[in-house]
Amino acid sequence: MPKFLDHHAKMPQMPPEHMAQMKTNVQGKKADKFGVTPLNVIMGTNGEAWCLSEAPNAEAVIKAHEAVGAKLSRSDIVEVNTLA
């Protein structure tokens, strides 16, 4: 399954329960209804964030983010290879 890294220049404000759910989703590594499996979320101290996921394609990543209120453009996503 392809892996994608996406970038959020400024993460939207999210309630603590939403952040807790994101952590649970990453730890559970279960695919959502778009076929996107979250692998990790990296939060910068400056408000930036990066999400690493497995997905069928970049469009699935966009749809998964839109479903939780974190919009992305195609230019914010790159397909990547990881060592592990």
C-alpha angles and dihedrals in degrees: 000000000000119000124220134195116202130188131217112194089198122012114222116245108268129188116250092251090057091051089049090052091051089053091049091050092051092047092047094047092206122154118244126222090282093054093253117143114195112223102174144341120212116199119200119214087235094061097265120126139189127201124202115200145156113236141156090246144336092271090062089053090052092049093047091052093046089053090062096040099258105118121203135186122220089250089063093063131074129179110237143185120223130204094224 
